[in-house]
Amino acid sequence: MNKITMTIIGFLLVISSVGNTLAYDLGYSLHGVRSSFLLGDIFDSKYSTSLLYLSRTWNDTERLNYIARLRNNGDTHIDVYARASSGVLPGGVVDPNENLRSKLKQLNDNGLKPVLWMTGEQRHGDYKKSQVEHEAFMAKTITQSDDQVAAYVVCLECDEYWDAATVNHYVNYIKARTNKPVAVHLAPGVGGYKKDINYYKNADYIFLQIGNHLTGDYVADVELAKRMLNEALQLGVPVVANEYALYSESAQAKALGDLMCQMGAVGTGNGRSITFCGEETVKKKNDHYVEILGIGAAIAVVYFYQQQFKEMPFDFTLNATEDYQEYGIDKSFNMTKNTQAGINFQITNLTYDTNDSIMFYYRGTF
């Protein structure tokens, strides 16, 4: 194997490592998400949790008033159940047989992006259905409403009724049918009450329950919240801080939400004051394909010329990292004894913006 062939193989290996391929379309990133999961006493108030917003017991006026309340709290998204069959909470029942698309569209039309929770907490009883029934429900829901959904959460406090393998299965089942991100939510703590991080396998986001959503008693323990978030961040999966207060509109909730963002959370589900929280740059679709085609063509020309003429008339260069690619050709030659001139063609992709440039230069003295 000659030198130029080995160099080309090295270039191809570099190209194959460029970019961070994720399982969902980055155009639907949840980074920066801001919602208000809880707004009050969940046993007394019909409007205590956004999860039951899609219930048939809510009328249109109530929904529009609720949207205004969330928007006033700075929210960009809203957490809603796709089904909640038992009616154990005052917010009502979310019928698993209802086509929810029109209600989800109303949210989008009024500036809130729905995050759809596919299976409610244990008390609602929906988890008891068979795998066939779960899959049929999830497939039906995605088919009907995916264009109106920002992201999916497989289940609320999944570890209270399913093992990690079951949750992994439903994560993969949903991801096979949508290009939206899929998140996992467990009981309080990293890995839930079982401390099993296998629950997060293949999830795009961790919705980390920091406090006890029944009493909110953890919200005052800032050090515990910090330790919990730091532990979750070590897993390498983006973390949305969730359920750290009963009242997302309170100053206490917002202060903790702000702290979670400053520490590395990419979003909050229980209130905050600051706007920035882990937003990411979204790469334009197909940019990597253009880069690979361009670099591949350049390599092919270099290889062909070397094979035919055994000597290169110019130097070919390629540099690449995750966020930066540069490739080009240049040739220097002497114009006089003391002067050297050259021509350089370079294409650079830096922080996802492509800049083409042709540069002429000289060095020395005439």
C-alpha positions in Angstrom: 0.0 0.0 0.0 1.6 3.3 -1.1 1.7 6.5 0.9 -1.0 8.4 -1.0 -3.5 5.5 -0.5 -2.8 5.3 3.2 -3.3 9.1 3.4 -6.7 8.8 1.7 -7.8 6.1 4.1 -6.8 8.4 6.9 -8.9 11.2 5.4 -11.9 9.0 5.1 -11.6 7.9 8.7 -11.6 11.6 9.8 -14.6 12.3 7.6 -16.6 9.5 9.1 -16.0 10.9 12.6 -17.1 14.4 11.8 -20.4 15.5 13.3 -22.5 14.2 16.2 -25.2 12.0 14.8 -28.3 11.8 17.0 -31.3 9.7 16.7 -33.7 12.6 16.4 -33.9 15.6 14.1 -32.0 18.4 15.8 -34.5 20.8 14.4 -36.8 19.5 17.2 -34.2 19.9 20.0 -35.6 20.3 23.5 -32.6 22.3 24.6 -33.9 25.4 26.3 -37.3 23.9 27.1 -39.3 25.9 29.7 -42.6 24.6 31.1 -44.6 24.7 34.3 -45.4 21.1 35.3 -47.1 21.9 38.6 -49.1 25.0 39.6 -50.6 24.1 42.9 -52.2 21.4 45.2 -52.8 18.4 43.0 -55.6 17.1 45.2 -57.7 20.2 45.3 -57.2 22.2 42.1 -58.4 21.3 38.7 -55.6 23.4 37.2 -52.8 22.1 39.5 -51.0 20.3 36.8 -50.6 20.9 33.1 -50.7 17.1 32.5 -54.5 17.0 32.4 -54.9 19.9 30.0 -56.2 17.6 27.3 -59.0 16.3 29.5 -62.6 16.5 28.1 -63.7 18.1 31.3 -61.8 21.3 30.3 -63.7 23.7 28.1 -62.2 26.0 25.5 -62.3 29.1 27.8 -60.5 27.2 30.5 -57.8 26.0 28.1 -57.2 29.5 26.7 -57.0 31.0 30.2 -54.5 28.2 31.2 -52.4 28.9 28.1 -52.2 32.6 29.1 -51.2 31.7 32.6 -48.3 29.5 31.3 -47.2 32.1 28.8 -47.2 34.7 31.5 -44.8 32.4 33.4 -42.4 32.4 30.4 -43.2 28.9 29.2 -42.2 27.7 25.7 -43.6 24.2 26.1 -46.4 22.4 28.0 -46.3 18.9 29.5 -49.5 16.9 28.7 -50.8 13.4 29.2 -51.7 11.4 26.0 -54.0 9.3 28.3 -55.1 9.2 31.9 -57.9 6.8 32.4 -58.6 6.7 36.1 -59.7 10.2 36.8 -58.1 10.1 40.3 -57.2 13.8 40.1 -59.5 16.7 39.9 -58.3 17.6 36.4 -60.3 14.8 34.9 -59.7 11.9 32.4 -57.7 12.0 29.2 -59.4 9.5 27.0 -56.9 7.1 25.3 -59.4 6.7 22.4 -59.7 10.4 21.6 -57.8 12.0 18.7 -56.0 14.8 20.4 -54.6 16.5 17.4 -56.9 19.5 17.4 -56.2 20.3 21.0 -52.5 20.0 20.5 -52.8 22.3 17.5 -54.5 24.9 19.6 -51.5 24.9 21.9 -49.1 25.3 19.0 -51.2 28.1 17.6 -51.1 29.9 20.9 -47.3 29.6 21.4 -46.9 26.5 23.5 -45.2 23.4 22.1 -46.7 20.1 23.6 -44.5 17.5 25.2 -46.7 14.4 25.1 -46.4 12.0 28.0 -47.5 8.6 26.7 -48.2 6.8 30.0 -49.3 8.4 33.2 -48.2 7.7 36.8 -49.1 4.4 38.5 -52.4 5.6 40.0 -54.0 6.1 36.6 -53.7 2.4 35.8 -52.8 2.7 32.1 -49.5 0.9 32.6 -51.4 -2.4 33.3 -52.3 -2.9 29.6 -50.5 -5.5 27.5 -47.5 -4.7 25.4 -49.7 -5.1 22.3 -52.1 -2.6 23.6 -49.4 -0.1 24.6 -47.8 -0.4 21.1 -51.1 0.1 19.4 -51.8 3.2 21.5 -48.4 4.7 20.9 -48.5 4.0 17.1 -52.0 5.4 16.8 -51.1 8.5 18.8 -48.0 9.2 16.8 -49.8 8.7 13.5 -52.6 11.1 14.5 -50.6 13.9 16.2 -46.9 13.8 15.5 -46.8 17.0 13.5 -48.2 18.8 16.5 -45.9 17.3 19.1 -42.5 18.7 20.2 -41.3 15.6 22.0 -42.4 12.5 23.8 -41.9 11.2 27.4 -42.4 7.5 27.6 -44.0 7.4 31.0 -44.2 9.3 34.3 -42.2 7.6 37.1 -41.6 4.6 34.9 -39.6 2.7 37.5 -42.6 2.4 39.8 -44.3 -0.1 37.4 -41.9 -1.2 34.6 -38.4 -2.5 34.6 -35.6 -0.9 32.6 -35.9 -3.4 29.7 -39.5 -2.5 29.2 -38.9 1.2 29.2 -36.0 0.7 26.8 -38.4 -1.2 24.5 -41.0 1.6 24.4 -38.3 4.2 23.9 -37.1 2.4 20.8 -40.7 1.7 19.7 -41.5 5.4 19.7 -38.2 6.5 18.2 -38.8 4.1 15.3 -41.9 6.1 14.4 -40.9 9.7 14.9 -38.0 12.0 14.4 -38.9 13.9 17.6 -36.8 13.4 20.8 -37.9 10.9 23.4 -37.4 11.4 27.1 -37.5 9.2 30.2 -38.9 10.3 33.6 -38.4 8.3 36.8 -39.2 8.6 40.6 -36.9 11.1 42.4 -33.2 10.6 42.0 -30.8 9.5 39.3 -32.0 6.1 38.1 -35.2 6.5 40.1 -35.8 4.8 43.4 -33.9 1.7 42.1 -30.9 3.8 41.2 -30.8 2.0 37.9 -29.4 4.2 35.1 -30.2 1.5 32.5 -33.7 3.1 32.4 -32.1 5.9 30.3 -30.7 3.7 27.6 -31.3 5.2 24.1 -33.3 8.2 25.6 -32.6 11.6 24.1 -33.3 13.4 27.4 -33.5 12.7 31.1 -36.5 14.4 32.7 -35.0 14.4 36.2 -37.4 14.5 39.1 -35.5 16.4 41.8 -38.2 16.8 44.4 -41.3 14.9 45.7 -44.1 16.3 43.6 -46.6 15.6 46.3 -45.1 17.8 49.0 -42.3 19.7 47.3 -40.1 19.1 50.3 -36.9 18.8 48.4 -37.0 22.3 46.9 -35.5 23.8 50.0 -32.6 21.4 50.0 -30.5 23.1 47.3 -27.4 21.1 48.0 -29.3 17.9 47.4 -30.6 19.2 44.2 -27.1 20.2 43.1 -25.7 16.8 43.9 -28.5 15.1 42.0 -28.1 17.2 38.9 -24.3 16.8 38.9 -24.7 13.0 39.2 -27.2 13.0 36.2 -25.0 15.2 34.1 -22.2 12.6 34.3 -24.3 10.2 32.3 -23.8 12.2 29.1 -27.5 12.5 28.4 -29.0 16.1 28.3 -31.0 16.7 31.5 -34.2 18.7 32.0 -34.7 19.6 35.6 -38.2 18.6 36.6 -40.5 18.5 39.6 -38.6 20.6 42.2 -41.6 22.6 43.5 -45.4 22.4 43.8 -45.8 25.9 42.5 -43.9 26.7 39.3 -44.9 30.4 39.5 -43.2 30.9 42.9 -40.0 32.8 43.4 -38.5 29.8 45.1 -39.2 27.5 42.2 -37.8 30.0 39.7 -34.6 30.5 41.8 -33.9 26.8 41.8 -34.7 26.5 38.1 -32.2 29.3 37.4 -29.6 27.5 39.4 -30.2 24.2 37.6 -29.7 26.0 34.2 -26.5 27.6 35.4 -25.2 24.2 36.5 -25.8 22.5 33.2 -29.4 21.5 32.8 -30.7 22.1 29.3 -34.2 23.0 30.3 -36.7 23.2 33.2 -40.1 21.8 33.8 -41.0 23.6 37.0 -40.4 27.3 36.4 -37.4 29.6 36.1 -36.7 33.3 35.5 -33.7 33.4 33.1 -34.2 32.8 29.4 -31.0 31.0 28.5 -30.8 27.3 29.5 -28.7 25.0 27.4 -29.8 26.1 23.9 -27.8 24.4 21.2 -26.9 25.4 17.6 -29.0 23.4 15.2 -27.1 22.2 12.2 -28.7 22.7 8.8 -30.0 19.5 7.3 -27.7 17.7 4.9 -24.7 19.9 5.6 -22.6 16.9 6.5 -23.5 15.2 3.2 -22.4 18.3 1.3 -19.1 18.3 3.2 -18.4 14.7 2.6 -19.2 14.9 -1.1 -16.9 17.9 -1.5 -14.0 16.4 0.4 -14.5 13.0 -1.3 -14.3 14.7 -4.7 -11.1 16.5 -3.8 -9.5 13.3 -2.5 -10.5 11.4 -5.7 -8.8 14.1 -7.8 -5.7 13.9 -5.7 -5.5 10.2 -5.9 -6.2 10.0 -9.7 -3.6 12.6 -10.5 -1.0 10.9 -8.3 -1.6 7.5 -9.9 -1.3 8.9 -13.4 1.6 11.3 -13.1 3.4 10.1 -9.9 4.0 13.6 -8.8 1.6 16.1 -7.3 1.7 19.7 -8.8 0.2 21.1 -5.6 -0.3 20.3 -1.9 -3.6 19.0 -0.7 -4.7 19.6 2.9 -7.6 18.5 5.2 -8.3 19.4 8.8 -11.4 18.4 10.6 -12.9 18.3 14.1 -16.5 17.9 15.3 -17.3 21.6 14.5 -14.7 22.6 11.9 -13.7 21.2 8.5 -11.1 22.8 6.2 -9.7 21.5 3.0 -7.9 23.0 0.1 -5.0 23.1 -2.4 -2.1 25.4 -2.6 1.1 25.8 -4.7 4.1 28.1 -4.1 6.6 29.1 -6.7 9.5 31.5 -7.1 8.9 34.6 -9.2 12.4 36.0 -8.6 15.3 35.0 -6.5 14.0 36.7 -3.4 10.3 36.6 -4.0 7.9 33.7 -3.7 4.2 33.8 -4.8 1.5 31.3 -4.5 -2.2 30.5 -5.0 -4.4 28.9 -2.4 -8.0 27.6 -2.6 -9.7 26.8 0.6 -13.2 25.8 1.7 -13.9 26.1 5.4 -16.9 25.1 7.5 -16.7 26.7 10.9 -19.4 26.5 13.5 -21.8 25.2 10.9 -21.5 28.1 8.4 -19.7 27.6 5.1 -17.3 30.2 3.8 -15.6 29.8 0.5 -12.5 31.8 -0.2 -9.7 32.0 -2.8 -6.6 33.6 -1.5 -3.6 34.9 -3.4 -0.4 35.7 -1.5 3.2 36.5 -1.9 6.1 36.7 0.5 9.6 38.0 0.0 10.8 41.2 -1.7 10.9 42.3 -5.3 
